[in-house]
Amino acid sequence: MKPDTLTDGIYRVAAKVGNRDLFEGIWPIPHGVMLNAYVVKGSEKNAMIDLVKDWDGAAEIVDSKLNELGLSDGQLDYLILNHMEPDHTGAMALFVEKHPNVEILCSEKAVPLIKHFYSIEKNVRSVKDGETIDLGGKTLQFFMTPNIHWPETMMTYAVEDGILFSCDAFGSFGQYDHCFDDQLTKKELDLLIGETERYYANIVSSFSSFVLRGIAKLEGLTIKQVAPSHGIVWREEPLTIINWYKTLATYMDGPREKEITVVWSSMYGNTAALVPFIVEGAESEGIPVHVLEIPQTHESFVLEKVWRSEGLVIGMPTYEYKMFPPMYHILDILERSHVQKRKTMRFGSFGWSGGAQKQFDVFAEAMKLECAGVVEYQGAASEEDKRRAYEMAKEMAKQIKEA
């Protein structure tokens, strides 16, 4: 594989990572993920923007692409680190060994992280917001964009070429044979849509207010390409991904899509019995409904659908006086990810004693959920329970539709 040319003197050196591991140790990547680093060659100096983790041979692949560009050992002048997370810096010790005189540029808050993660202090310099460096015909400018999604994050902008190197912002899961948005096959485009929204919900959603601040900060730039560290490079319609992220960020406080996500779990089928009635009630108002069973569905995919949906239906039984444990975990993930202010209802069965509702109420308060009601019953659901569940879901869908 050869480097991808973004424009004269600017290249993507990328590696594809498979699906055997979990991203960040949590999120499944059934379609893999791209690790993108970039090279900017000026007439006087050369810079590399971000690195990779030595994951599925990524470091070796990137190194071979550097050789293709004539940048073997010691021929890079700058290493620019937009973000310190190890998927972008894991190969740093090896890189510095091969380029011992490289100057490492990063935000002020990244300097101690370089020391603590990699014991590197030599040739490390922090840059200020708006500062530039001249490579000879190529000017790079730095913009501090904290908490997208670590406090030390920044973005780098190639001034003459209008290319924004955004690291984790504007990224996505998935492997792609093509580098650019205008090259994607229909299959790749279909994959990109779901994997971008899942990536955002899993990785970035908690920091949505900072995403909006970061986007506002970039408004004065002429952006001709967006080059993130995961996924594809956007060159034909670079504003598409920026506006897409802006929309995803607004889902935290709303408005969201007029959809309902039903997340349910059941021990012996008594809670499950209400699911078709709830779905039927919601769909009777023409509202799209996503139905996800727990624990059969990983929280990564639950978070993706819940993040975009205005309505949330939670179904779980009581288990030993408390909430069914897999659903407790799901709600913990949703609460951590700042899922809030959804129109909500809950349903579930209990055996000799209830108790799930008490724990659910704590989550509902923390997440500021607008609870329409609860259908809870002992043992098997009665016809009245089924009717109430249908009507409650129908009314919630109607309110969502008319809002």
N, C-alpha and C positions, 0 to 999 in steps of 0.2 A: 504493500500500500504506500502510495506517495502522499506527500502533504497536499492539502487542498489550498488553492490560491484564492484568497478573498479579493485581493487587488494587487497591483504591482508592489512587491516588497512586503506583503503581509500574508501570512499563511496560518492555516489550522493544522496542528499536529495532534491527531486524535487517536484514541484507542477504544475498542469495543470491549465491554465487560459482559460476561455471560450471566446466567440466571441462578447459579448454584448458591450464591450468598444473599444475605439480606442487606439492603441499603441502610446505612447507619445502624446496622444490627437489629433493625425492626421491620423495615418495609420490604415486601417481596418485589422482585424485579423479574417477572416471568418473561419479559421481552428484553432483558438486559438493560444496559445504560451506556451512554457515551461519556468518556472522559476527554474533555477538550482542553488543550493548551494552545497558545498562539505565539507566533514569532513575528516581530517587526524588524525589518532590515533597513537601516538608514545608510546614507553614503559614508557616515563616519562611525556609527556604533550600531550594535544589534541588541535587541531586548527580547526576552521571553516573558510572556504573561501567563502566570499560574503554571502549576505542575500537575502531576498525577500521583496517585498511590500505586505502588507496585502490586497491582491487582490483576490477575489473569494475564500477566506478562505485559501490562500497560507501559511500565517504565522502559522496557526494552524496545517496544514498538515506537514510543515517542523518540527514544534515542536514535533509532534507525532513521526516522524521518528528519531529525536534526542533521544527521550525516548527509542525507539527500540534499539538504539545503546548504551544505558546506560549512556547517557549524559543529564541527567535532570538538574535542576537548579544548576548553580554554578560549573559545572564540565568541562567547557571549559576554557582553559588557554589563547588562542589567538583568536581574530577575525581579519581576514585579509580582508581588503577592496581593491579590485582591481580597483573599479570604484564607484564613489559617486552618480550616477544617482539613483533616488528613487526606480526604480524597483529592484535595488540590495541592497538598504539600508533602505527602507521605514519602516521595522519592527525593526529598530535599538533601539529605546527607550525601547520597550518591551523586546528586547533581553538583553540589558544592565541591565534592572531591574531584570531579571532572572539570569543573570551572572554578578553580581556587581563587581567582581574582574578581569574580563577578560581584557587583554591588547589588545588594538586596534592598529593594524599595518597598515600603509598606506603610500602613497607617501607624500612628503613634501607639495605639493600643495593641497592635500586632507584634511590636518589638519584644515585649516580655514573653509572649507566647512562642516566638521562635526559639528563645532561650530555653523555655521550659519543655517544649516538645522535642527539640532537636539539639540542644546544647550548642547552638550557634550564636555567636555574638559579633564576630569579625565581619566587617564590611556590611553592616546592617544600618540602614538610614530610614527614618520616617519622613514622609512627605506630608505637606499641608493641603488642605482643601483648595483646589484651583491651581495648584502648583504644576509647572510643566517641565519637561526635559526635551532636549533637542538631540535627535539621533543623526541629524543631517538630512534635511528634506522630509523628515517624519517627526512631528511633534506629538508627544503624549501628554495628556492632561489628566489629573487625578481628581476624583470627586468622592468625598466621604459620604457613604450611604449606610450608616450604622444600623445594625439589627435587621439586615436583609441577608443572612439571618443571624449572624453573630455580631457582637458590638464593634468588632474591628473592621468590618467589611467596607470596601470601597469599590469604585468602578474606574476603569481606565478608558480614555477616549482618544482615538487617533484623529487629530484635528484636521489635517489636510484631506483625509479620506472619509471622515464622517462615520467611523466604525466605533461602536460602543462595546467594550469588553466587560460584560456585566456579571461574570462569575455565576453564582447560583440564581440570581434574578433572571427571569425570562427563560428558564430552562425547562427540561422535561425528562421523564424516564424514556426508555426505549432505545434500541439500536436502529440506525438508519444507514443504508448503503450510500445514500446521497447526502451531500453536505448542506445544500441550500433548499429553502422553501419552494422555489420555483422548479426544482428538479424532482420533487417527491412523486412517487407513484400513488395511485388511489389507495392501495393497501397501506403504504407508509403514512399517508395523510390521515386515514382512518385511525391508525395506531396512535399517531401524534396527538389527535384530539383528546382521546381518553387519558393518555399517559401524561399530557401536560396538566390536565385538571387534577389527576391523582397526585402528581408530583407537587403541585401547588398546595393541595389540601394536606398532604403528608409532611412536607418540608417547610412551607412558608406561611401557612395560614395563620399561625399564632402571631405573626409579625405583620399583619395586614396594614395596620396604621402606618408602620414604617415604610411599607411598599408604596403607599400613596404619597408619603413625604418624599421618597426617593424619586418617584415619577415626576412629581412637581418640580423637583430640583433640576431635572433633565430637560425641562420644557424649552429652555433657550438654545438647546443644541440642535444642529442639523444632523440628524441621524440617518445615515444611508444604509447601514447594516447593524444588526444586533447579533453579537457573537457571545453566547453564554458558554458556560463550562460543562453543561449537559444538554444533549439534544442537537438540534440543527442550527445553522446560521440563517438569519432572516435578512435577505437582501432585496427581494422583489417588493415585499410589503413589510418593512421593519416595524411600522407602527401597529401592525396587526397584533403582534405578541405583546407590545407595550399596553395597548388598549385592552387586550384580553386579560392581562394581569391586573389591570386597573379594575375591570369588572369583577374578577375573582376576589380582589381585596375588598370590594364593597359588600360582598356577601356576609362579612362579619357583622356589620350593623344593619345591612339590608339597603335596598330591596334585593331579594333573591329570586330564583326562578319559581314560577308557579307550579311547583311539583311537591310530591309527598314521598318521603322515604319511610318505609315500614321496616323496622329492625326488630326481629323476634327470635325467641328461643323457647324451647319446650322440652320437658323431660319425658312425658308419656303421652303427648298428643292433646292434652286438655287445653293448654294455652294455644297450641297450633290450630285448634278447631275454629277459632275466631278469625284467623288470617283471611280466608276467602271472603268473609262478610265485610271486613274492613276495606279490603281492596275493591270489592264491588261497590261499596258505598262511596268511596273516593272517586272511582272511575266514572260513576254515574253523573258526576259534575264535569266530566271531560278533562280531569286533571291527570297528568302522567304520574304513575306510581312505580317506585323502585322497591322491590321486595328482597330483603337480605336476611338469611337465616344465620344465627349465631349458635355455636362457634364454627360452623362449617365455612363461613365467609370470614376472611382475614379483616382485621380492623382497618387496614389500608384502603380497601375497597368500600367499606362502610363509610369512612370519613369522606371519601371522594363524593359519594352521592348525598350524604347528609349536608356537606358544606354548601352545595348549590341549591338545596331544597328549602322552600319556605315552611313546609310542614314536616313534622317528625312524629312518627307513631312508634312507641316502645312497647313491646310485649315480652313479658318474662314471668315465670312462676316464682313463688316463694320457695326458698331452699334453706331448710334448717333455720327458720325464723328471719332469714335475711334474703336479699336479692340473689337470684341465680348467678353464681360467680362469673361465668363468661360475660354476662350482660353488665355486671358491675365494672369489669375491665373495659368494655366498650364505652360506657358512659364516662369513665375516668379519662380515656383517650379523647373523647369529644370535648370534655370540659377543659382539658389541658390545651386543646387546639383552639380554644375560644369560640366553640360553637355556642351560640346564644340567641335568645329572643325568637326562637322558633315557635310556631303554633304547634301544640303538642297534645297528644292523648296517650294514655297508658292502659294496657289490658293484661290480665294474667290470672292464672289459677293458683289455688293453694290447697294443701291437704288438711292436716290437723290444726294448723295455725297460719295466720297471715304474718306479714312483717316486711315484705318487699317494698311496700308503699312508703314505709317510714324512711328507708334508705333512698328511695327514688325522690322523695320530697327534698332531701338535702341537695341532690344534684339539680333538681328543678329550680331551687332558689339560687344556687350558685351560677347556673347558666341562664337565669332570667327567662325561663321558659313560660310561654303563655298557655297554661294547661286548660284544655277544654273539658276534661273530665277523665274518669277512670271507670273501666268495666272490670271489676275483680269479683271472683266467685270461688266457692269451695267445690272442689271436685270437678265434675264435668260441666260444661257450659249449657245453660238452659236455652230454650227458644227465645226467652225474653232477653237473655244476655246477648244472643246473636243479633236480635233486633236492635238493641241499644248500641251495640258496636257499629252496626251498619249506619244507623242514624247519626251517631256522633262523628264518624268518618265523613259522611256525606256533608254534614253541616260545616266541618272544618274545611273541607275542599271548597265548599261554596264561598266561605269567607276569604279563602286564599284567592279564588278566581275573581272575586269582586273587589279585592283590595286595590 
